Each structure stands twice: as C-alpha cells, then as structure tokens.
Amino acid sequence: MSAVKKPKQLGFWSIYLLGINGVIGSGAFLLPQTIYQDMDLMSVIVLVAAAITVSLIALCYADLASRFSGAGAAWLYSYHAFGPFIGYELGIFVWFLGCCTVAAETVALFTTLRAFIPVFNNTPIRIWSCIGLVVIFGIINIFGRTLVKWVDNISSGAKLGVIILFIVVAVFFIHAANFHPVMPAAAGKSIGAFSSHFGNAFSVVFYMFTGFSFIPIAASQMVDPEKNIPRVLIGVMITVTVLYGLMMLFAIGVLGATMANYSLPIAAAFRKAVGTWGYVIVIIGMLMSIFGVGFSTSFNTPALMASLSNEHAMLPKVFGKMNRFDAPWVSVIITTIVSCFLVTQSYLFLVGMIVFASFVQYVPSILAVMKFKHGKKFPNHGFKLGGGYTIPIIALIIAFYMVFQFTLKTIILGACVAGAAAILFVFLDDRKMIERFSLEEAKRDVEVKKEAQLERKVERIEKQETALQAKIAGRSEDKNSQSGSSSQAPTAKASD
C-alpha cells in the first residue's frame, strides 16, 4: 500500500515571490496620483520614509516569525503573548483585513475599467458589477479551488513584467524640468500645512507596504519558516521599496506636474513615452494583477477563518465546515457577504480601512516582541532583533502616529468590528479555547524546561571535557619534563 504523498512545502524563493505578489497590489498603479497631489517630487522622499518606518515593523515581525513555525502571524503571536481573547480579536481583524483587501482590489478593477468602458462611470452599475464579481469569486472558491494557484502565478508574472518594463523604458524619457516643483506651494505655507500634506501622503504610501504582514500566515506550509520568513520579510521590503521608488520617480520624470491629472499615472506615463501600445500593455498588466490579488485574497481569507475554527477552536465549528470539494463553504459565504458590503465604499476609504486593520495588528505584535525579550519561553531561531527595545519602541511610536491619520468613519467601523467580535466571544463556548491555550502553554513550559535541562547538561559535559583536556595536557607536560630530566642524566655522566 503506497504512502500518502506529503504536499511539497514552499522554499525561500517561492515564499519571496508570494511576498512580492502580496505587497504589490493595485496601489502601485492607482495611488501615485494621490501621493503626488499632496507632495509633488517630495513624494519619493515620503515613499522612502514610509518604507523605512514600515521596515522597522517588519523587523519586529521577522523577530516573531523566528520564534514560531505555526501559521497565523499577528494573531498567533498575540495569542501566545497576551492570551486567547487578544489572539481571537486579532484573528478576526486579520480576516476583516482580507475582506477589505478583496473589496479594495475589486473596486480598483472597475475603477481602471472606467477608462475604457464608460458605462462603469455610472455608480450603481459599477457597484453592482463589483458585487457580482465578488460573488463569482465566492462561487469559484466553493467549486473551483484549483484555479487559485494558476491565477496567482499569472497575475504575479504580469505585475512584475509590467513594472520592470516600465522602469527600463521610462528611464530614457525622463526630463529634468519635470522634477519641478519639488513641493506644493500650499504645503510650504506653515509647519502645520506641511505636516497635513505629509501625513496624507504618508498614510496612503503606508498602505502600499501593508501586505508584508500576510507572509507568515501560511508558515506551516513553508520549509524552515523560522529562518526563511525573516529573510523573506527583509528581502521583500528592500525589493518593493526599490521598485516603488523607481516607478514614482520615473513617472514624475515623464509626466511632470500633469501627473496630478491622471487617475492611472503609470499607464499615462508609458503612453507618453512610447505611444498607445505602452498604455494598453500597462492597463492589461494592471487588470491581470488586480484581478489576481483580489481572487487570491478571496481564497485565503475564508481559509483563515476556517483555520481559526478547526485548528484553534477560536470560532464555532460551523465556520470550519468543509464541502466535498474540500472548501470551507460557510466561511466563503460569510467572507463574500462582508466583501459585498464593503465594495459599496470608495477605494480611498477601503485603503484607510486596510491601514486601520493593519495598525490593530501591528501594536500587539510589537508589544509581543518586547514581552518575549523578557524570557526564554519562545527563543529565536535563525534571526534575532538586535538593539534591545530600540526598534520596537520606534515602531510603536510610528504605529501610534497613524492614529491621527484615520477618519472618524474608519475608526467607527473598526470599533464595530471589534465590538461584534467581543460579543461573539462572550457567547462562544470558550472553554475549549482556554483549555487549548492552557495545554499549549503547558507543553511550551515542558519544552522550555527540557531545553534548559539539556543546555545545563551540555554545559556540564563541556566543563568536564575542558577539565579532562587540561588534566591530560598537565600529565603530558609532567611526562615530557620527566623524560627530559632522565635524558640529561647520561649526558652528565659522559662528560664526567
């Protein structure tokens, strides 16, 4: 009888490419106009500043990822650091972040199509089209899950191909005069005005990097996740920063101040550089990329909800029910309904909601790093965040800075999600959750004690070996000295 074939785990480069695809979404093509309107050429500086600040948070995630091999990312770290309720709330917010991402990518798709199909300028038609596409995603996820990997690979290739092609070609069509003005006159009127413009641009750019937090979610499907995920997080952040920076700089260099007039600035810049065919290539690549990210997220999001139910007992069993196609059909339906509600909102509101949901993940995760540094309960494997508490504290300050960029509507919706999750938690039979948490804590305590005992045993053996080597070396010296004195005696006799 043949053994069941174990699914192939993802290696470093597979995780890296998935990370690139997860971070670079519709924002890379649709948001440069919004950023430029606030800061002109200084948009590039804002982008680099956002990349550095988000990278500090990513380093905290890298430290946490080196401590855990399980799937879950932010909610898993908070679960072990602060207990079941905080982990549960974070799990709900990670799922809600997925719903917002599905909605944002769907709205971005039809926003892009407005340039070619005028009927989508009609708001009701556009909204119902968005709802229809989300429903189609849900149906495919229930009956056709094998399409996910195929679509994901094509969208990744299209996205990276278009970005690299644009960067390589656009560099030859840059005009130095287009790099003026450096900053909008309105932003230079006062410190308050500059702070407002910078903050608006910063929050939008911040969104463009938030996808890094999804990388550790599928850790259990990866080879040596404690070592590979930290390396991937750092590599992805560097790569994406370079690509975003060059795209922004070259688009400004080609379009100049007119960049503020184009809702699809990358496509417009390519059209100005090489003609209509360049515009068409970018649009096709954009559509394939946006569709792929939206579709993949619509698959991963209900899978996360099912995992919270089946593997961690953090949701009722009904959420984890599978059909004959091995799809979590209840979670798919719930995710589809919530995503359909969200697509009725504007793209920029959804961007703000994603940043808010990311903020809710970042703060407990950063605090978890600081807590784990106190003890040896969850030791690092392969990567350790240096500098003591310096990076976590700076990352925490940056995360709290984002609070001042949220709109009241965003905060209210986020509070409603947290409140609804808390109410559900009260009515759940949470004994299993607590028992499982306690059991895992007990297992961890046993493992830590065993590791400590093993370390002490190794230290004793090393000390014994050192003492034994010193003893052997001492005897060898005594023997050499004795043989030396005995060899000198005959010589003395001979001389006599």
VEXDRENVO-564460 format. One record per residue (C-alpha): residue in one letter; x, y, z; residue number from 1. Coordinates in steps of 0.001 Angstrom, whole numbers, plus 500000, padded with zeros to 6 digits. Layout:
A, X, Y, Z, NUM;
...
//
This chain:
M, 500000, 500000, 500000, 1;
S, 501564, 503299, 498892, 2;
A, 502178, 506047, 501449, 3;
V, 500219, 509259, 501220, 4;
K, 502289, 511841, 499373, 5;
K, 503127, 514823, 501561, 6;
P, 502380, 518208, 499927, 7;
K, 505523, 519975, 498763, 8;
Q, 506476, 522801, 501074, 9;
L, 507445, 526261, 499879, 10;
G, 511143, 527121, 499748, 11;
F, 512785, 530536, 500106, 12;
W, 512252, 531771, 496542, 13;
S, 508634, 530606, 496424, 14;
I, 507897, 532466, 499661, 15;
Y, 509777, 535508, 498335, 16;
L, 507711, 535674, 495136, 17;
L, 504480, 535174, 497093, 18;
G, 505583, 538028, 499348, 19;
I, 506253, 540327, 496381, 20;
N, 502828, 539485, 494950, 21;
G, 501162, 540066, 498314, 22;
V, 502721, 543506, 498877, 23;
I, 502490, 544968, 495370, 24;
G, 498793, 545425, 494627, 25;
S, 496516, 547951, 492969, 26;
G, 498044, 550809, 494977, 27;
A, 501225, 550682, 492896, 28;
F, 499215, 551701, 489811, 29;
L, 496359, 553816, 491225, 30;
L, 497809, 555756, 494156, 31;
P, 500822, 557676, 492727, 32;
Q, 498447, 560445, 491604, 33;
T, 497048, 560888, 495136, 34;
I, 500537, 560922, 496654, 35;
Y, 501820, 563415, 494060, 36;
Q, 498902, 565789, 494645, 37;
D, 499981, 566134, 498286, 38;
M, 503779, 566298, 497973, 39;
D, 504899, 566698, 494307, 40;
L, 508508, 565480, 493870, 41;
M, 508863, 565002, 497618, 42;
S, 506512, 562047, 497119, 43;
V, 509666, 559990, 496582, 44;
I, 511012, 561130, 499970, 45;
V, 507674, 560291, 501619, 46;
L, 507793, 556860, 499987, 47;
V, 511299, 556150, 501294, 48;
A, 510322, 557439, 504763, 49;
A, 507269, 555155, 504807, 50;
A, 509380, 552221, 503603, 51;
I, 511891, 552723, 506421, 52;
T, 509203, 553030, 509076, 53;
V, 507237, 550012, 507834, 54;
S, 510516, 548081, 507647, 55;
L, 511008, 548644, 511390, 56;
I, 507628, 546999, 511971, 57;
A, 508581, 544244, 509509, 58;
L, 511756, 543612, 511551, 59;
C, 509549, 543060, 514601, 60;
Y, 507561, 540523, 512561, 61;
A, 510829, 538897, 511471, 62;
D, 511825, 538503, 515132, 63;
L, 508431, 536967, 515941, 64;
A, 508491, 534700, 512877, 65;
S, 511842, 533292, 514049, 66;
R, 510153, 532210, 517300, 67;
F, 507168, 530338, 515777, 68;
S, 506748, 527802, 512995, 69;
G, 502936, 527718, 513135, 70;
A, 500547, 529506, 510786, 71;
G, 498732, 532654, 511825, 72;
A, 501167, 535595, 512042, 73;
A, 499880, 538528, 514158, 74;
W, 497054, 536720, 515909, 75;
L, 499288, 533718, 516737, 76;
Y, 501944, 535959, 518294, 77;
S, 499360, 537865, 520345, 78;
Y, 497666, 534584, 521329, 79;
H, 500855, 533370, 522987, 80;
A, 501843, 536774, 524367, 81;
F, 498541, 538045, 525778, 82;
G, 496115, 535123, 525888, 83;
P, 493098, 533765, 523962, 84;
F, 490909, 536891, 523835, 85;
I, 493549, 539185, 522310, 86;
G, 494572, 536428, 519895, 87;
Y, 490938, 535887, 518967, 88;
E, 490346, 539628, 518334, 89;
L, 493485, 539795, 516191, 90;
G, 492341, 536722, 514246, 91;
I, 489029, 538456, 513456, 92;
F, 490844, 541612, 512362, 93;
V, 493212, 539656, 510099, 94;
W, 490136, 538086, 508486, 95;
F, 488453, 541515, 508201, 96;
L, 491638, 542908, 506629, 97;
G, 491323, 540172, 503996, 98;
C, 487705, 541194, 503293, 99;
C, 488793, 544843, 502908, 100;
T, 491557, 543787, 500518, 101;
V, 489137, 541773, 498367, 102;
A, 486810, 544796, 498234, 103;
A, 489620, 547287, 497513, 104;
E, 491042, 545219, 494645, 105;
T, 487556, 544698, 493166, 106;
V, 486776, 548425, 493306, 107;
A, 490233, 549145, 491817, 108;
L, 489484, 546778, 488925, 109;
F, 486306, 548590, 487897, 110;
T, 487913, 551985, 488539, 111;
T, 490539, 551015, 485958, 112;
L, 487877, 549755, 483521, 113;
R, 486116, 553145, 483642, 114;
A, 488810, 554487, 481310, 115;
F, 487708, 552000, 478597, 116;
I, 484077, 551205, 479346, 117;
P, 482098, 554433, 480040, 118;
V, 479129, 552521, 481481, 119;
F, 481169, 551932, 484673, 120;
N, 481124, 555682, 485326, 121;
N, 477538, 555068, 486431, 122;
T, 477875, 554478, 490200, 123;
P, 475013, 551938, 490682, 124;
I, 476174, 549878, 487684, 125;
R, 479769, 549926, 488954, 126;
I, 478748, 548873, 492485, 127;
W, 476524, 546023, 491263, 128;
S, 479338, 544892, 488954, 129;
C, 481705, 544836, 491945, 130;
I, 479182, 542807, 493940, 131;
G, 478736, 540409, 491027, 132;
L, 482497, 539830, 490731, 133;
V, 482861, 539177, 494485, 134;
V, 480004, 536648, 494262, 135;
I, 481760, 534954, 491319, 136;
F, 484938, 534771, 493413, 137;
G, 482928, 533082, 496166, 138;
I, 481365, 530549, 493783, 139;
I, 484750, 529661, 492296, 140;
N, 486213, 529231, 495782, 141;
I, 483473, 526730, 496614, 142;
F, 483675, 524722, 493376, 143;
G, 486963, 525515, 491661, 144;
R, 489810, 525971, 494130, 145;
T, 492411, 524549, 491718, 146;
L, 492257, 527799, 489742, 147;
V, 493768, 529822, 492586, 148;
K, 497433, 528883, 492087, 149;
W, 497142, 529260, 488300, 150;
V, 495611, 532738, 488556, 151;
D, 498100, 533775, 491234, 152;
N, 501110, 532792, 489103, 153;
I, 499802, 534609, 486010, 154;
S, 498966, 537792, 487934, 155;
S, 502389, 537787, 489619, 156;
G, 504178, 537463, 486297, 157;
A, 502029, 540162, 484668, 158;
K, 502568, 542573, 487552, 159;
L, 506339, 542227, 487775, 160;
G, 506685, 542183, 483990, 161;
V, 504802, 545480, 483582, 162;
I, 506683, 547202, 486419, 163;
I, 510131, 546148, 485186, 164;
L, 509244, 547023, 481575, 165;
F, 508048, 550480, 482652, 166;
I, 511207, 551159, 484694, 167;
V, 513558, 550002, 481914, 168;
V, 511806, 552021, 479172, 169;
A, 510778, 555153, 481117, 170;
V, 514359, 555948, 482179, 171;
F, 515070, 557070, 478576, 172;
F, 512154, 559553, 478516, 173;
I, 512820, 561494, 481709, 174;
H, 513116, 565293, 481510, 175;
A, 514860, 567147, 484354, 176;
A, 512411, 570063, 484043, 177;
N, 509589, 567718, 485120, 178;
F, 511097, 567422, 488606, 179;
H, 509766, 570879, 489439, 180;
P, 508088, 571885, 491714, 181;
V, 509733, 569952, 494494, 182;
M, 506857, 570594, 496917, 183;
P, 503364, 572147, 496568, 184;
A, 503177, 575835, 497491, 185;
A, 500289, 575068, 499868, 186;
A, 502460, 572609, 501819, 187;
G, 505180, 575223, 502331, 188;
K, 502965, 577868, 503944, 189;
S, 503458, 576642, 507506, 190;
I, 504625, 573712, 509596, 191;
G, 501001, 572707, 510125, 192;
A, 500303, 572740, 506377, 193;
F, 503429, 570678, 505664, 194;
S, 502506, 568209, 508405, 195;
S, 498996, 567833, 506969, 196;
H, 500221, 567244, 503391, 197;
F, 502982, 564892, 504550, 198;
G, 500572, 562943, 506787, 199;
N, 498024, 562499, 503988, 200;
A, 500675, 561215, 501580, 201;
F, 502338, 559068, 504263, 202;
S, 499138, 557208, 505169, 203;
V, 498485, 556388, 501507, 204;
V, 502059, 555193, 500940, 205;
F, 501858, 553195, 504183, 206;
Y, 499010, 551199, 502634, 207;
M, 501240, 550199, 499718, 208;
F, 503501, 548207, 502085, 209;
T, 500950, 546618, 504436, 210;
G, 500819, 543289, 502585, 211;
F, 504040, 542108, 504280, 212;
S, 502039, 541047, 507349, 213;
F, 500375, 538251, 505334, 214;
I, 503688, 536490, 504605, 215;
P, 503896, 534485, 507897, 216;
I, 500212, 533421, 507815, 217;
A, 500962, 530217, 505873, 218;
A, 504131, 529402, 507846, 219;
S, 503122, 525758, 508321, 220;
Q, 503315, 525237, 504533, 221;
M, 506902, 526529, 504316, 222;
V, 510337, 524939, 504633, 223;
D, 512169, 526038, 507816, 224;
P, 509831, 529023, 508404, 225;
E, 511714, 530328, 511471, 226;
K, 514753, 531035, 509262, 227;
N, 513179, 531664, 505840, 228;
I, 510360, 534060, 506797, 229;
P, 512650, 536665, 508443, 230;
R, 514933, 536602, 505382, 231;
V, 511932, 536903, 503059, 232;
L, 510439, 539808, 505020, 233;
I, 513684, 541780, 504785, 234;
G, 514240, 540881, 501115, 235;
V, 510672, 541743, 500096, 236;
M, 510762, 545136, 501836, 237;
I, 514035, 546082, 500108, 238;
T, 512824, 544913, 496684, 239;
V, 509427, 546617, 496900, 240;
T, 510966, 549881, 498131, 241;
V, 513324, 549987, 495138, 242;
L, 510539, 549164, 492656, 243;
Y, 508088, 551709, 494136, 244;
G, 510743, 554412, 494330, 245;
L, 511820, 553976, 490701, 246;
M, 508201, 553822, 489468, 247;
M, 507305, 557045, 491276, 248;
L, 510467, 558901, 490249, 249;
F, 510269, 557880, 486588, 250;
A, 506537, 558617, 486329, 251;
I, 507171, 562143, 487633, 252;
G, 510147, 562474, 485279, 253;
V, 507964, 561618, 482284, 254;
L, 504729, 563424, 483201, 255;
G, 505856, 566290, 485428, 256;
A, 503126, 568394, 487062, 257;
T, 500490, 566864, 484755, 258;
M, 500776, 563650, 486785, 259;
A, 498153, 565090, 489146, 260;
N, 495622, 564962, 486290, 261;
Y, 495816, 561219, 485605, 262;
S, 493959, 558596, 487627, 263;
L, 496198, 555942, 486010, 264;
P, 499561, 557766, 486079, 265;
I, 501845, 554800, 485323, 266;
A, 499816, 553917, 482218, 267;
A, 499684, 557601, 481179, 268;
A, 503464, 557959, 481563, 269;
F, 504093, 554866, 479455, 270;
R, 501735, 556166, 476757, 271;
K, 503592, 559490, 476655, 272;
A, 506898, 557643, 476416, 273;
V, 506177, 555012, 473745, 274;
G, 502636, 555593, 472464, 275;
T, 499272, 553862, 472748, 276;
W, 500676, 550337, 472772, 277;
G, 502535, 551123, 476022, 278;
Y, 499301, 552345, 477602, 279;
V, 497476, 549175, 476551, 280;
I, 500243, 546916, 477919, 281;
V, 500211, 548621, 481311, 282;
I, 496406, 548508, 481541, 283;
I, 496284, 544798, 480658, 284;
G, 499021, 544076, 483193, 285;
M, 497184, 546153, 485815, 286;
L, 493894, 544352, 485252, 287;
M, 495535, 540925, 485439, 288;
S, 497430, 541925, 488578, 289;
I, 494438, 543456, 490374, 290;
F, 492184, 540540, 489454, 291;
G, 494793, 538044, 490636, 292;
V, 495367, 539716, 494017, 293;
G, 491623, 540069, 494630, 294;
F, 490918, 536475, 493639, 295;
S, 493799, 535011, 495700, 296;
T, 492798, 537036, 498756, 297;
S, 489184, 535895, 498369, 298;
F, 490511, 532330, 498679, 299;
N, 492962, 532870, 501552, 300;
T, 490591, 534917, 503726, 301;
P, 487893, 532247, 504345, 302;
A, 490683, 529682, 504728, 303;
L, 491970, 531745, 507650, 304;
M, 488512, 531811, 509246, 305;
A, 488210, 528047, 508848, 306;
S, 491643, 527616, 510425, 307;
L, 490570, 529672, 513446, 308;
S, 487633, 527284, 513820, 309;
N, 489135, 523883, 513030, 310;
E, 492726, 524137, 514225, 311;
H, 492473, 526545, 517131, 312;
A, 488841, 526312, 518380, 313;
M, 488625, 530115, 518326, 314;
L, 485356, 530150, 516360, 315;
P, 482297, 527846, 516349, 316;
K, 482712, 524583, 514412, 317;
V, 480200, 525692, 511772, 318;
F, 482753, 528206, 510406, 319;
G, 485119, 525360, 509604, 320;
K, 482636, 523109, 507771, 321;
M, 484022, 521686, 504520, 322;
N, 482116, 520557, 501439, 323;
R, 483013, 517668, 499125, 324;
F, 485396, 519976, 497240, 325;
D, 487346, 520483, 500496, 326;
A, 486297, 524151, 500620, 327;
P, 485189, 525937, 503834, 328;
W, 481815, 526852, 502332, 329;
V, 480367, 528616, 505411, 330;
S, 483444, 530831, 505748, 331;
V, 483366, 531529, 501994, 332;
I, 479736, 532676, 502203, 333;
I, 480381, 534932, 505212, 334;
T, 483502, 536423, 503605, 335;
T, 481593, 537037, 500370, 336;
I, 478710, 538806, 502170, 337;
V, 481047, 541115, 504122, 338;
S, 483120, 541861, 500999, 339;
C, 479943, 542697, 499043, 340;
F, 479022, 545238, 501718, 341;
L, 482499, 546791, 501600, 342;
V, 482597, 547258, 497796, 343;
T, 479883, 549893, 498158, 344;
Q, 482567, 552166, 499661, 345;
S, 485168, 554260, 497821, 346;
Y, 488626, 552951, 497015, 347;
L, 490369, 555521, 499249, 348;
F, 488076, 554674, 502191, 349;
L, 488960, 550983, 501791, 350;
V, 492648, 551926, 501683, 351;
G, 492181, 553757, 505002, 352;
M, 490313, 550768, 506443, 353;
I, 493150, 548424, 505457, 354;
V, 495692, 550721, 507137, 355;
F, 493496, 550792, 510269, 356;
A, 493168, 546980, 510379, 357;
S, 496932, 546727, 509861, 358;
F, 497505, 549164, 512748, 359;
V, 495372, 546931, 515003, 360;
Q, 497702, 544032, 514133, 361;
Y, 500953, 545934, 514470, 362;
V, 500580, 547284, 518013, 363;
P, 500025, 543917, 519816, 364;
S, 502706, 542292, 517629, 365;
I, 505288, 544937, 518560, 366;
L, 504342, 544631, 522237, 367;
A, 504706, 540839, 521898, 368;
V, 508320, 541313, 520741, 369;
M, 509019, 543386, 523851, 370;
K, 507383, 540787, 526101, 371;
F, 509209, 537821, 524557, 372;
K, 512543, 539579, 525054, 373;
H, 511972, 539244, 528824, 374;
G, 512137, 535460, 528938, 375;
K, 513316, 532355, 527129, 376;
K, 509874, 530857, 526658, 377;
F, 509850, 531430, 522874, 378;
P, 513511, 531566, 521793, 379;
N, 514683, 532893, 518419, 380;
H, 515773, 530510, 515675, 381;
G, 517828, 531979, 512836, 382;
F, 517062, 535683, 513379, 383;
K, 517189, 537900, 516441, 384;
L, 516236, 541561, 516576, 385;
G, 519189, 543484, 517987, 386;
G, 519322, 546821, 519774, 387;
G, 517245, 545800, 522789, 388;
Y, 513925, 547646, 522844, 389;
T, 515002, 550477, 520496, 390;
I, 513412, 549210, 517260, 391;
P, 510142, 548018, 518911, 392;
I, 509723, 551387, 520680, 393;
I, 510315, 553365, 517467, 394;
A, 507946, 551038, 515591, 395;
L, 505326, 551545, 518311, 396;
I, 505604, 555349, 518048, 397;
I, 505199, 555119, 514255, 398;
A, 502179, 552854, 514614, 399;
F, 500500, 555286, 517020, 400;
Y, 501284, 558183, 514668, 401;
M, 498931, 556521, 512187, 402;
V, 496026, 557033, 514633, 403;
F, 495962, 560723, 513716, 404;
Q, 495518, 559853, 510023, 405;
F, 492333, 557806, 510446, 406;
T, 488945, 559307, 509643, 407;
L, 486098, 559100, 512149, 408;
K, 484205, 556773, 509784, 409;
T, 487180, 554387, 509702, 410;
I, 487509, 554344, 513491, 411;
I, 483769, 553754, 513975, 412;
L, 483710, 550814, 511545, 413;
G, 486812, 549331, 513181, 414;
A, 485240, 549701, 516619, 415;
C, 482076, 547974, 515354, 416;
V, 484141, 545016, 514108, 417;
A, 485971, 544750, 517447, 418;
G, 482695, 545061, 519384, 419;
A, 480899, 542437, 517295, 420;
A, 483855, 540069, 517732, 421;
A, 483835, 540631, 521503, 422;
I, 480090, 539906, 521705, 423;
L, 480573, 536702, 519711, 424;
F, 483395, 535731, 522066, 425;
V, 481085, 536101, 525093, 426;
F, 478520, 533724, 523565, 427;
L, 481104, 531213, 522392, 428;
D, 481832, 528086, 524382, 429;
D, 485277, 529449, 525123, 430;
R, 486285, 526660, 527487, 431;
K, 487861, 524718, 524640, 432;
M, 489748, 527801, 523583, 433;
I, 491070, 528380, 527107, 434;
E, 491838, 524684, 527578, 435;
R, 493728, 524522, 524308, 436;
F, 495623, 527675, 525171, 437;
S, 496465, 526302, 528609, 438;
L, 497525, 522968, 527089, 439;
E, 499806, 524693, 524597, 440;
E, 501248, 526827, 527408, 441;
A, 501895, 523706, 529477, 442;
K, 503554, 521970, 526517, 443;
R, 505676, 525042, 525914, 444;
D, 506712, 525120, 529603, 445;
V, 507747, 521465, 529379, 446;
E, 509723, 522132, 526193, 447;
V, 511447, 525154, 527765, 448;
K, 512351, 523136, 530857, 449;
K, 513705, 520310, 528696, 450;
E, 515745, 522782, 526654, 451;
A, 517085, 524381, 529838, 452;
Q, 517995, 520961, 531270, 453;
L, 519672, 520000, 528009, 454;
E, 521630, 523267, 527986, 455;
R, 522789, 522696, 531563, 456;
K, 523764, 519125, 530696, 457;
V, 525732, 520306, 527659, 458;
E, 527467, 522945, 529800, 459;
R, 528426, 520287, 532393, 460;
I, 529774, 517985, 529691, 461;
E, 531747, 520844, 528124, 462;
K, 533211, 521760, 531536, 463;
Q, 534131, 518109, 532164, 464;
E, 535745, 517862, 528728, 465;
T, 537697, 521079, 529357, 466;
A, 538849, 519814, 532757, 467;
L, 539776, 516434, 531277, 468;
Q, 541743, 518045, 528447, 469;
A, 543547, 520262, 530951, 470;
K, 544339, 517195, 533096, 471;
I, 545639, 515269, 530074, 472;
A, 547686, 518271, 528992, 473;
G, 549123, 518554, 532542, 474;
R, 550108, 514879, 532618, 475;
S, 551674, 515211, 529194, 476;
E, 553801, 518127, 530408, 477;
D, 554878, 516195, 533505, 478;
K, 555829, 513215, 531361, 479;
N, 557825, 515403, 528984, 480;
S, 559645, 517077, 531874, 481;
Q, 560461, 513681, 533425, 482;
S, 561731, 512272, 530149, 483;
G, 563771, 515419, 529660, 484;
S, 565493, 515119, 533047, 485;
S, 566216, 511409, 532531, 486;
S, 567800, 512093, 529157, 487;
Q, 570059, 514768, 530720, 488;
A, 571497, 512335, 533373, 489;
P, 573518, 510123, 530971, 490;
T, 574904, 513203, 529281, 491;
A, 576207, 514457, 532589, 492;
K, 577874, 511057, 533263, 493;
A, 579503, 511066, 529875, 494;
S, 581032, 514455, 530444, 495;
D, 582415, 513277, 533773, 496;
//
